[in-house]
Amino acid sequence: MEPTDLVPEYQQDDTLKLDIIESHHDTLSSTETVTAQVAQVITATMSPIMLVKLKPPSAHAHAPNRAILELYDRRFGSSLRRSKKGKHLPCRIQDETAFLSFVERGDISPFIDEIEEDRRTELLPNSAADWRQGPGGQAKFIAALWWKARSHFETEVEAYKRLKDLQGIFIPRLYASVQFSSSSASGNRSKYYSINGTLLQFIPD
């Protein structure tokens, strides 16, 4: 596989515009945008985790200047994107094209319903790799990864909310839930192009 076929991973010095969709700490406000510059990519096993430098709106003078950004991005994660045989399947440009067509045809919403029904009713529900088998399998695989990444994000945020009293003591503070889009799409389908993440307190060694 040629490197040029792959969607570029996050790199040091990348700049991301993050929309704050929910603030969990008074240092940042919801509905605002914060600029994050990647200082270090820490890991990308299940989801990309990075140390970032923050440039919050000027109204937030006491906002942190560094944080840990975890992105629940279906395109990356060596443990997330695996075949039935456990082989890592890096995200290719043609995979993204297939997924975008799947979304634009309106096929993704009924397929997400199918995933959720499968998980409710089956003792051993399909994995993303299972959905990859058969016609249209690559687009379904990516859609299943989108569902899984979103579920991980929602579970993580809920866990931090439940452990609020321990934040800043035994676990890092959760500053905000954030989102940015990998596409200029808008409307009801924009959520399928959006990448959710969390901004967490950076605790130096």
Stockholm file with secondary structure:
# STOCKHOLM 1.0

chainA/1-205         MEPTDLVPEYQQDDTLKLDIIESHHDTLSSTETVTAQVAQVITATMSPIMLVKLKPPSAHAHAPNRAILELYDRRFGSSLRRSKKGKHLPCRIQDETAFLSFVERGDISPFIDEIEEDRRTELLPNSAADWRQGPGGQAKFIAALWWKARSHFETEVEAYKRLKDLQGIFIPRLYASVQFSSSSASGNRSKYYSINGTLLQFIPD
#=GR chainA/1-205 SS CCGGGBCCCCCTTCEEEEEEEEECSTTSCTTCEEEEEEEEEEECSSSCEEEEEEECCTTCTTSCSEEEEEEECTTCCTTTSBCTTCCBCCCBHHHHHHHHHHHHTTCHHHHHHHHHHHHHHCSSCCCHHHHTSSTTHHHHHHHHHHHHHHHHHHHHHHHHHHTGGGBTTTBCCEEEEEEEESSCCCGGGGGGTEEEEEEEECCCC
#=GC SS_cons         CCGGGBCCCCCTTCEEEEEEEEECSTTSCTTCEEEEEEEEEEECSSSCEEEEEEECCTTCTTSCSEEEEEEECTTCCTTTSBCTTCCBCCCBHHHHHHHHHHHHTTCHHHHHHHHHHHHHHCSSCCCHHHHTSSTTHHHHHHHHHHHHHHHHHHHHHHHHHHTGGGBTTTBCCEEEEEEEESSCCCGGGGGGTEEEEEEEECCCC
//
